[in-house]
Amino acid sequence: MRTIVMGGGVIGVTTAWYLAQAGHEVTVIDRRDGVGRETSFANAGLIAPGHSYAWASPRAPMMLLRSLFSDDTALRFRLRADPRLWAWSLRFLANCTAARNRANTAVKVKLCIYSREALIALRKDTGIAYDETAKGALYLYRDRAHLQTGLANMQLLNDHGVGLKELDPDGVATLEPALAHFKGKLAGAIYAPKDESGDAFVFTEKLAEMCKARGVAFQLGTSISGIAAAGDRIDGVVTDKGRFAADHYVLALGSDSPRAARGLSVKLPIYPVKGYSVTIPTDGFDGAPMIGGVDEQHLVAFCRMGDKLRLTATAEFAGYDTDYEAKDFAVMLRIARELFPNAGAFDRPSYWACLRPMTPDGPPIIGGTRYKNLWLNTGHGHMGWTMACGSARIVADLIQGKEPDIDIGGFSPARY
Ligand SMILES: Cc1cc2nc3c(=O)[nH]c(=O)nc-3n(C[C@H](O)[C@H](O)[C@H](O)COP(=O)(O)OP(=O)(O)OC[C@H]3O[C@@H](n4cnc5c(N)ncnc54)[C@H](O)[C@@H]3O)c2cc1C
């Protein structure tokens, strides 16, 4: 069976891996000269079922409204003359009820847990190393009332077996000595003992090498301009290097999936939500944390990856723009210095910005379409690294006509 995977990010490459394992003859097409060069390049690295809440929540409309009039680092929502943003925003608002938030979070957390287990199995089977740590994650609270909100929400994830625990400031300092100096400023933390972390880009590159060893072809530097359909089947991918044909096609182009699918009868309400990331070298320093996590007050994520410390922040609605300036990282760097003053060379930062492929309700879009040989694996938003292995296994199972291990109703493309 010949299968084309459109997109060589972490989602496309893991999909290629599980399909190759199942005996498919796979070709991955990507416009970059290497895999994992866009959103999967410099994310926060957290494998985080412990942070898998849906963004659409009863608090979200007020946060969006406030951000219209402030220059916040965490959320930058601006009204633009972009009909896709308006349509996405209306759908997002419709998902901001407590009931929808609970339902969407339940769908996400189940996939996150399934995916983390798939990643652990893949690691055991292949020995793949990607600066991973399996020591949990720390969600830090500076304010007592905010911590109480976090603890109230935590039950929702614990009902699904995430195993989150409250830690007092001493407990945080014992678990993560790099934060001992800061414990007086903390109200406490929520600890997710089974969360993990690692460099998604290193993982994607190494898995791609393993894919190649199993015969997967990588058609890189190749830009997809469209997908050609004939009746109820796809009969080719149109690119600047010609047309590519196969028996099955998987769309895994992240934020660009809706653009490539234009002209097909497939609804993909995915909007790009820009995030910023900065990476600091840590060699020669001894104050970087061993456990990744999030400063919940500022929504800055932190994660050590080997000899570097990664910080990420900001959800900005700026269309497909990925530009950045040094000033976009100033708050993030200030928080990093505050939390981990001896972590690394703050004067040698590497900057990056990229686009989270967000659906309005939160879960990704995984499954078949009205075209019998077109499959979707896209829209993983802020959690694509966590969800990659599970999503890829599900798609590989579906293409082979096998029942996936978990209920996939909540990811169905038919929900739109
Ligand atoms: C700041 C930030 C922090 C994050 N932190 C975390 C985290 O801690 N944990 C977590 O689980 N997730 C995190 N994420 C989310 C995660 O990074 C994404 O969900 C994930 O990388 C999406 O992977 P993807 O393969 O769908 O998209 P991408 O990695 O963007 O891959 C899509 C690929 O398609 C290619 N492509 C696009 N258009 C075309 C075209 N027309 N022709 C050919 N090729 C094309 C691109 O080159 C790219 O390689 C974070 C995201 C951001 C922005």
The ligand as an SDF file (V2000), in Angstrom:
LIG
                    3D

 53 58  0  0  0  0  0  0  0  0999 V2000
    5.4730   28.1710   21.6280 C   0  0  0  0  0  0  0  0  0  0  0  0
    4.9360   26.7740   21.5290 C   0  0  0  0  0  0  0  0  0  0  0  0
    5.1380   25.8760   22.5840 C   0  0  0  0  0  0  0  0  0  0  0  0
    4.6220   24.5900   22.5090 C   0  0  0  0  0  0  0  0  0  0  0  0
    4.8650   23.7100   23.5160 N   0  0  0  0  0  0  0  0  0  0  0  0
    4.3680   22.4500   23.4660 C   0  0  0  0  0  0  0  0  0  0  0  0
    4.6080   21.5330   24.5160 C   0  0  0  0  0  0  0  0  0  0  0  0
    5.2830   21.8250   25.4860 O   0  0  0  0  0  0  0  0  0  0  0  0
    4.0590   20.2910   24.4370 N   0  0  0  0  0  0  0  0  0  0  0  0
    3.2760   19.9160   23.3680 C   0  0  0  0  0  0  0  0  0  0  0  0
    2.7570   18.8090   23.3680 O   0  0  0  0  0  0  0  0  0  0  0  0
    3.0830   20.7560   22.3140 N   0  0  0  0  0  0  0  0  0  0  0  0
    3.5910   22.0020   22.3530 C   0  0  0  0  0  0  0  0  0  0  0  0
    3.3740   22.8800   21.3240 N   0  0  0  0  0  0  0  0  0  0  0  0
    2.5390   22.4500   20.2070 C   0  0  0  0  0  0  0  0  0  0  0  0
    3.3030   21.6050   19.2010 C   0  0  0  0  0  0  0  0  0  0  0  0
    4.5690   22.1600   18.9590 O   0  0  0  0  0  0  0  0  0  0  0  0
    2.4900   21.5200   17.9150 C   0  0  0  0  0  0  0  0  0  0  0  0
    1.1780   21.0880   18.1940 O   0  0  0  0  0  0  0  0  0  0  0  0
    3.1300   20.5500   16.9250 C   0  0  0  0  0  0  0  0  0  0  0  0
    4.4690   20.9050   16.6870 O   0  0  0  0  0  0  0  0  0  0  0  0
    2.3510   20.5260   15.6240 C   0  0  0  0  0  0  0  0  0  0  0  0
    2.9990   19.6100   14.7900 O   0  0  0  0  0  0  0  0  0  0  0  0
    2.5920   19.4630   13.2670 P   0  0  0  0  0  0  0  0  0  0  0  0
    3.4340   18.3870   12.7120 O   0  0  0  0  0  0  0  0  0  0  0  0
    1.1080   19.3660   13.1540 O   0  0  0  0  0  0  0  0  0  0  0  0
    2.9520   20.8790   12.6450 O   0  0  0  0  0  0  0  0  0  0  0  0
    4.4120   21.4430   12.0740 P   0  0  0  0  0  0  0  0  0  0  0  0
    5.4600   21.0310   12.9960 O   0  0  0  0  0  0  0  0  0  0  0  0
    4.1820   22.8360   11.7850 O   0  0  0  0  0  0  0  0  0  0  0  0
    4.5440   20.5590   10.7840 O   0  0  0  0  0  0  0  0  0  0  0  0
    3.8500   20.8550    9.5950 C   0  0  0  0  0  0  0  0  0  0  0  0
    4.8210   20.6170    8.4740 C   0  0  0  0  0  0  0  0  0  0  0  0
    4.1470   20.8580    7.2390 O   0  0  0  0  0  0  0  0  0  0  0  0
    5.0300   21.5280    6.3830 C   0  0  0  0  0  0  0  0  0  0  0  0
    4.2190   22.2810    5.4270 N   0  0  0  0  0  0  0  0  0  0  0  0
    3.2870   23.2200    5.7120 C   0  0  0  0  0  0  0  0  0  0  0  0
    2.7160   23.6640    4.5770 N   0  0  0  0  0  0  0  0  0  0  0  0
    3.3010   22.9980    3.5600 C   0  0  0  0  0  0  0  0  0  0  0  0
    3.1160   22.9980    2.1530 C   0  0  0  0  0  0  0  0  0  0  0  0
    2.2310   23.8030    1.5460 N   0  0  0  0  0  0  0  0  0  0  0  0
    3.8810   22.1850    1.4140 N   0  0  0  0  0  0  0  0  0  0  0  0
    4.7770   21.3460    1.9990 C   0  0  0  0  0  0  0  0  0  0  0  0
    4.9930   21.3140    3.3190 N   0  0  0  0  0  0  0  0  0  0  0  0
    4.2560   22.1170    4.1020 C   0  0  0  0  0  0  0  0  0  0  0  0
    5.8810   22.3850    7.2530 C   0  0  0  0  0  0  0  0  0  0  0  0
    7.1440   22.6600    6.6680 O   0  0  0  0  0  0  0  0  0  0  0  0
    6.0000   21.5540    8.5230 C   0  0  0  0  0  0  0  0  0  0  0  0
    7.1990   20.8030    8.5610 O   0  0  0  0  0  0  0  0  0  0  0  0
    3.8800   24.1780   21.3720 C   0  0  0  0  0  0  0  0  0  0  0  0
    3.6950   25.0710   20.3100 C   0  0  0  0  0  0  0  0  0  0  0  0
    4.2130   26.3600   20.3930 C   0  0  0  0  0  0  0  0  0  0  0  0
    4.0140   27.3030   19.2600 C   0  0  0  0  0  0  0  0  0  0  0  0
  1  2  1  0
  2  3  1  0
  2 52  2  0
  3  4  2  0
  4  5  1  0
  4 50  1  0
  5  6  2  0
  6  7  1  0
  6 13  1  0
  7  8  2  0
  7  9  1  0
  9 10  1  0
 10 11  2  0
 10 12  1  0
 12 13  2  0
 13 14  1  0
 14 15  1  0
 14 50  1  0
 15 16  1  0
 16 17  1  0
 16 18  1  0
 18 19  1  0
 18 20  1  0
 20 21  1  0
 20 22  1  0
 22 23  1  0
 23 24  1  0
 24 25  2  0
 24 26  1  0
 24 27  1  0
 27 28  1  0
 28 29  2  0
 28 30  1  0
 28 31  1  0
 31 32  1  0
 32 33  1  0
 33 34  1  0
 33 48  1  0
 34 35  1  0
 35 36  1  0
 35 46  1  0
 36 37  1  0
 36 45  1  0
 37 38  2  0
 38 39  1  0
 39 40  1  0
 39 45  2  0
 40 41  1  0
 40 42  2  0
 42 43  1  0
 43 44  2  0
 44 45  1  0
 46 47  1  0
 46 48  1  0
 48 49  1  0
 50 51  2  0
 51 52  1  0
 52 53  1  0
M  END
$$$$
